[in-house]
Amino acid sequence: MAPVEVQAPVSLIPVAIVGSHVFLVVYLYVVVLRTIFRSYLALGPSSATRSCEPLRRGYVKIFSVLVVVSLMVGTFFALNFSSLSYRVWAMEKGVSLPESVFGDKGALRGGEHPGRLHLVRWLNDVPFYRDILEITSEQARYLWWNQQVSLALVSWSMYLAIEGRRRKIGNLWAFLALSQLVNLSFAQNLFFVAVLLTPVPLPPNFKDLTRESMPFVSTSYHRLVDNIVKTKPEAFLPHPALYITLLFTNYAAIFFAPYAANTSSFMAVTLVSKILPFFYLALPYMIPNSWAIVNSHPHAHHTSYSTLFQSISFFSALLHFKSTVNVLGYSAAVSYNHRHALLRPFTNDNPSTRNRFAVPLNRLLTAITEHPAVSAGGYDMLLSGLSLGIWAAIRGLDGNRMITSILPLAKFQQAVEEVAADVTEELTSIKEEVQEAVIKEEKPEPPATRRRGRPRKVEPEHTPEPERASVVSSAPTPRRRGRPLKQKSEPKEAIEANVSGKSANDTPYKPEAREKLEEGDEYIPEDWESAALAWGMIVVSGLGVGSAGVYGAEIMNR
């Protein structure tokens, strides 16, 4: 009697996990759209001017298109990977593949028949999410593409925590969750749209102002959140040492992830690197006030921000340099295999000696097309870099600040230049004040000479009678000898001031530099040289370093 194959009981937990993934993407996308719409409703009159609205609408359209493209790219490669994984599983298990959607061997035909989709069995037999993460970590050329997304995620999470909290944008956790459930470029472009529609920090009562215009508002939910999350001062910034500790732990998890591939600790290490960015958002609400820095002036935190993004740039540069060296030295043809090579074979495994130097670079650039999991991370990296360059251009970022955000030596040089400029400006102002004081100093009048004899008697002036006044006015006046006296004419400014009822000494009020504490919705001209600098930094140093330069300059540019 032939042995009967015993099948293990089928669990619905893997199906529930995949279904929850899809549901969370839809739900969080709706939450983010509501947040962006509320920011748009809370725009003040000064931000809805004719000079600001066309620019804002044009930029919002650009990043909205990038949002759609990122979502389409992520969905396409997710379906492509799922199809490849199912077909490999079906060939290994001897399950016939569907030939059509409906029909005798259709995928969605009811009942048991050849070609029916066995999704529950497939998800029980295949570790779906583990395969995605391990494929992008176990090969050096695959890791080079996907590690850049992980490094840029850390930089963007820090920017999200700082700038989102300053502008009082709600549901920041939803943006961060979408970056890991879909892809980084999708969430990044969504947050750029939110920043464009929130040019100034929202007022404290923006929820009350927009409650009538927002659909499906839950007052009890907001009260519960307000009771749990304690309000912190606006200038409340955790000490940079706390952030650097989290950053070091996060980068350590990213560093050990490829070494833990195909081991039992791989998922734990990967989950640590995915969960830690949420602590950047939660840290201000988890620590006491004594562990933070509180300043009245917003620019007083620029030194701390610069330290954070320089640390991010340093760790990102080290990991990117390590992965690049590994790729260039990883040119053995025998090592170029993966678990889905049955349907995705490799070509050109025996290169000639003449082209052996170009083989690692060629395989690195073509690795983005070898597997859907790698393609998803690679194209996500390219779209994220594209949107970063456009963002740097439309925000008119200063190139010196971008370099300062990633290089400590550039910061020292810029600090010396700023101190020298301040000293020169102060000396110039002192010199001008001294010169004005000398000019305004009144000269002493010469003493009056006394004449001999008795002083002349001054007769009081009297007004002539009306009858005599006409006679006196009609009488010819005696002509004096010499040149006629010049009549002094009042300046044009004094005449206009007299007509308008204002004094000629009145000058328009100009606020001092110390009074401009809050960022306004001022017009900033586009600077595509900043975009070229951002793209150059990404090409040379990787997406993690380039994003640190752009986000650091964005925060310190206000």
ZICORPE-V564010 format. One record per backbone hydrogen bond with DSSP energy under -1.0 kcal/mol. CO is the residue of the C=O (numbers start at 1). NH is the residue of the N-H. E is the energy in kcal/mol with one decimal. If there is no record, write none. Layout:
# ZICORPE-V564010
co:CO nh:NH e:E
co:CO nh:NH e:E
This chain:
# ZICORPE-V564010
co:12 nh:16 e:-2.3
co:13 nh:17 e:-2.3
co:14 nh:18 e:-2.1
co:15 nh:19 e:-2.6
co:16 nh:20 e:-2.4
co:17 nh:21 e:-1.9
co:18 nh:22 e:-2.0
co:19 nh:23 e:-2.4
co:20 nh:24 e:-2.8
co:21 nh:25 e:-1.9
co:22 nh:26 e:-1.9
co:23 nh:27 e:-2.7
co:24 nh:28 e:-2.9
co:25 nh:29 e:-1.8
co:26 nh:30 e:-1.8
co:27 nh:31 e:-2.2
co:28 nh:32 e:-2.4
co:29 nh:33 e:-2.2
co:30 nh:34 e:-2.3
co:31 nh:35 e:-2.0
co:32 nh:36 e:-2.5
co:33 nh:37 e:-2.4
co:34 nh:38 e:-2.3
co:35 nh:39 e:-1.9
co:36 nh:40 e:-1.9
co:37 nh:41 e:-2.0
co:38 nh:42 e:-1.7
co:40 nh:43 e:-1.1
co:44 nh:47 e:-1.1
co:49 nh:53 e:-2.4
co:52 nh:56 e:-2.5
co:53 nh:57 e:-2.7
co:54 nh:58 e:-2.2
co:55 nh:59 e:-2.5
co:56 nh:60 e:-2.6
co:57 nh:61 e:-2.0
co:58 nh:62 e:-1.7
co:59 nh:63 e:-2.2
co:60 nh:64 e:-2.0
co:61 nh:65 e:-2.1
co:62 nh:66 e:-1.7
co:63 nh:67 e:-1.8
co:64 nh:68 e:-2.1
co:65 nh:69 e:-2.5
co:66 nh:70 e:-2.5
co:67 nh:71 e:-2.3
co:68 nh:72 e:-2.4
co:69 nh:73 e:-2.5
co:70 nh:74 e:-2.5
co:71 nh:75 e:-2.4
co:72 nh:76 e:-2.5
co:73 nh:77 e:-2.1
co:74 nh:78 e:-1.6
co:75 nh:79 e:-2.3
co:76 nh:80 e:-2.3
co:77 nh:81 e:-2.3
co:78 nh:82 e:-2.1
co:79 nh:83 e:-2.4
co:80 nh:84 e:-2.2
co:81 nh:85 e:-2.7
co:82 nh:86 e:-2.3
co:83 nh:87 e:-2.3
co:84 nh:88 e:-2.2
co:85 nh:89 e:-2.1
co:86 nh:90 e:-2.6
co:87 nh:91 e:-2.1
co:88 nh:92 e:-1.9
co:89 nh:93 e:-2.2
co:90 nh:94 e:-1.0
co:90 nh:95 e:-2.3
co:100 nh:107 e:-2.3
co:101 nh:108 e:-2.7
co:103 nh:106 e:-1.2
co:105 nh:99 e:-2.1
co:107 nh:117 e:-1.2
co:113 nh:116 e:-1.6
co:118 nh:122 e:-2.2
co:119 nh:123 e:-2.5
co:120 nh:124 e:-1.6
co:121 nh:125 e:-2.0
co:122 nh:126 e:-2.1
co:126 nh:128 e:-1.7
co:127 nh:131 e:-2.5
co:128 nh:132 e:-1.6
co:129 nh:133 e:-2.0
co:130 nh:134 e:-2.8
co:131 nh:135 e:-2.3
co:132 nh:136 e:-1.3
co:134 nh:137 e:-1.4
co:134 nh:138 e:-2.3
co:139 nh:143 e:-2.6
co:140 nh:144 e:-1.8
co:142 nh:146 e:-2.0
co:143 nh:147 e:-2.8
co:146 nh:150 e:-1.6
co:147 nh:151 e:-2.5
co:148 nh:152 e:-2.4
co:149 nh:153 e:-1.9
co:150 nh:154 e:-1.2
co:151 nh:155 e:-1.5
co:152 nh:156 e:-2.8
co:153 nh:157 e:-2.2
co:154 nh:158 e:-1.8
co:155 nh:159 e:-2.0
co:156 nh:160 e:-2.8
co:157 nh:161 e:-2.2
co:158 nh:162 e:-2.1
co:159 nh:163 e:-2.5
co:160 nh:164 e:-1.3
co:162 nh:166 e:-1.8
co:163 nh:167 e:-2.1
co:164 nh:169 e:-2.4
co:167 nh:202 e:-1.8
co:172 nh:176 e:-1.9
co:173 nh:177 e:-2.3
co:174 nh:178 e:-2.1
co:175 nh:179 e:-1.5
co:177 nh:181 e:-2.0
co:178 nh:182 e:-2.5
co:183 nh:187 e:-1.5
co:184 nh:188 e:-2.8
co:185 nh:189 e:-2.3
co:186 nh:190 e:-1.6
co:187 nh:191 e:-2.2
co:188 nh:192 e:-1.9
co:189 nh:193 e:-1.9
co:190 nh:194 e:-1.9
co:191 nh:195 e:-2.4
co:192 nh:196 e:-2.3
co:193 nh:197 e:-1.9
co:195 nh:198 e:-1.0
co:203 nh:206 e:-1.6
co:205 nh:209 e:-1.9
co:206 nh:210 e:-1.6
co:210 nh:214 e:-1.1
co:218 nh:222 e:-1.6
co:219 nh:223 e:-2.2
co:220 nh:224 e:-2.3
co:221 nh:225 e:-2.3
co:222 nh:226 e:-2.4
co:223 nh:227 e:-1.9
co:224 nh:228 e:-1.8
co:225 nh:229 e:-3.1
co:233 nh:236 e:-1.4
co:237 nh:293 e:-3.7
co:239 nh:242 e:-1.6
co:239 nh:243 e:-1.2
co:240 nh:244 e:-2.7
co:241 nh:245 e:-1.8
co:242 nh:246 e:-1.8
co:243 nh:247 e:-2.7
co:244 nh:248 e:-2.6
co:245 nh:249 e:-2.0
co:246 nh:250 e:-2.5
co:247 nh:251 e:-2.7
co:248 nh:252 e:-1.9
co:249 nh:253 e:-1.9
co:250 nh:254 e:-1.9
co:251 nh:255 e:-2.1
co:252 nh:256 e:-2.1
co:253 nh:257 e:-1.1
co:256 nh:260 e:-1.4
co:260 nh:263 e:-1.4
co:263 nh:266 e:-1.2
co:265 nh:269 e:-2.1
co:266 nh:270 e:-2.4
co:267 nh:271 e:-2.5
co:268 nh:272 e:-1.8
co:269 nh:273 e:-1.7
co:270 nh:274 e:-1.4
co:271 nh:275 e:-2.2
co:272 nh:276 e:-2.1
co:275 nh:278 e:-1.6
co:276 nh:279 e:-1.6
co:278 nh:282 e:-1.7
co:279 nh:283 e:-1.9
co:282 nh:285 e:-1.1
co:283 nh:286 e:-1.4
co:288 nh:291 e:-1.4
co:289 nh:292 e:-1.3
co:291 nh:239 e:-2.0
co:293 nh:237 e:-2.1
co:297 nh:300 e:-1.5
co:298 nh:301 e:-1.2
co:299 nh:302 e:-1.4
co:301 nh:305 e:-2.6
co:302 nh:306 e:-2.6
co:303 nh:307 e:-1.9
co:304 nh:308 e:-2.1
co:305 nh:309 e:-2.4
co:306 nh:310 e:-2.0
co:307 nh:311 e:-1.9
co:308 nh:312 e:-2.2
co:309 nh:313 e:-2.3
co:310 nh:314 e:-2.1
co:311 nh:315 e:-2.4
co:312 nh:316 e:-2.4
co:313 nh:317 e:-2.4
co:314 nh:318 e:-1.9
co:315 nh:319 e:-2.2
co:316 nh:320 e:-2.5
co:317 nh:321 e:-2.4
co:318 nh:322 e:-2.1
co:319 nh:323 e:-2.3
co:320 nh:324 e:-2.1
co:321 nh:325 e:-2.2
co:322 nh:326 e:-2.1
co:323 nh:327 e:-1.9
co:324 nh:328 e:-2.2
co:325 nh:329 e:-1.6
co:332 nh:335 e:-1.0
co:333 nh:336 e:-1.3
co:335 nh:337 e:-1.4
co:338 nh:341 e:-1.7
co:340 nh:343 e:-1.2
co:353 nh:356 e:-1.1
co:358 nh:362 e:-2.4
co:359 nh:363 e:-2.9
co:360 nh:364 e:-2.0
co:361 nh:365 e:-2.1
co:362 nh:366 e:-1.9
co:366 nh:369 e:-1.5
co:367 nh:370 e:-1.2
co:371 nh:375 e:-2.6
co:372 nh:376 e:-2.4
co:373 nh:377 e:-1.5
co:374 nh:378 e:-2.8
co:375 nh:379 e:-2.7
co:376 nh:380 e:-1.5
co:377 nh:381 e:-1.9
co:378 nh:382 e:-2.0
co:379 nh:383 e:-2.5
co:380 nh:384 e:-2.2
co:381 nh:385 e:-2.2
co:382 nh:386 e:-2.2
co:383 nh:387 e:-2.3
co:384 nh:388 e:-1.9
co:385 nh:389 e:-1.9
co:386 nh:390 e:-2.0
co:387 nh:391 e:-2.3
co:388 nh:392 e:-2.4
co:389 nh:393 e:-1.7
co:390 nh:394 e:-2.5
co:391 nh:395 e:-1.7
co:392 nh:397 e:-1.8
co:393 nh:527 e:-2.2
co:398 nh:402 e:-1.8
co:399 nh:403 e:-2.1
co:400 nh:404 e:-2.5
co:401 nh:405 e:-1.8
co:403 nh:406 e:-1.2
co:403 nh:407 e:-1.6
co:407 nh:411 e:-1.4
co:408 nh:412 e:-2.0
co:409 nh:413 e:-2.3
co:410 nh:414 e:-2.4
co:411 nh:415 e:-2.4
co:412 nh:416 e:-2.2
co:413 nh:417 e:-2.2
co:414 nh:418 e:-2.6
co:415 nh:419 e:-2.5
co:416 nh:420 e:-2.5
co:417 nh:421 e:-2.5
co:418 nh:422 e:-2.5
co:419 nh:423 e:-2.5
co:420 nh:424 e:-2.4
co:421 nh:425 e:-2.4
co:422 nh:426 e:-2.4
co:423 nh:427 e:-2.5
co:424 nh:428 e:-2.3
co:425 nh:429 e:-2.3
co:426 nh:430 e:-2.3
co:427 nh:431 e:-2.2
co:428 nh:432 e:-2.3
co:429 nh:433 e:-2.2
co:430 nh:434 e:-2.1
co:431 nh:435 e:-2.2
co:432 nh:436 e:-2.5
co:433 nh:437 e:-2.1
co:434 nh:438 e:-2.1
co:435 nh:439 e:-2.3
co:436 nh:440 e:-2.4
co:465 nh:469 e:-2.5
co:466 nh:470 e:-1.4
co:467 nh:471 e:-1.0
co:468 nh:472 e:-3.1
co:469 nh:473 e:-2.5
co:470 nh:474 e:-1.6
co:471 nh:475 e:-1.2
co:491 nh:495 e:-2.0
co:492 nh:496 e:-2.5
co:493 nh:497 e:-2.1
co:494 nh:498 e:-2.4
co:495 nh:499 e:-2.4
co:496 nh:500 e:-2.4
co:497 nh:502 e:-2.2
co:503 nh:506 e:-1.4
co:512 nh:515 e:-1.1
co:515 nh:517 e:-1.7
co:528 nh:532 e:-2.1
co:529 nh:533 e:-2.3
co:530 nh:534 e:-2.5
co:531 nh:535 e:-2.7
co:532 nh:536 e:-2.2
co:533 nh:537 e:-2.3
co:534 nh:538 e:-2.0
co:535 nh:539 e:-2.3
co:536 nh:540 e:-2.3
co:537 nh:541 e:-2.7
co:538 nh:542 e:-1.5
co:542 nh:546 e:-2.1
co:543 nh:547 e:-2.5
co:544 nh:548 e:-1.7
co:545 nh:549 e:-2.0
co:546 nh:550 e:-2.1
co:547 nh:551 e:-2.8
co:548 nh:552 e:-2.1
co:549 nh:553 e:-1.9
co:550 nh:554 e:-2.1
co:551 nh:555 e:-2.1
co:552 nh:556 e:-2.0
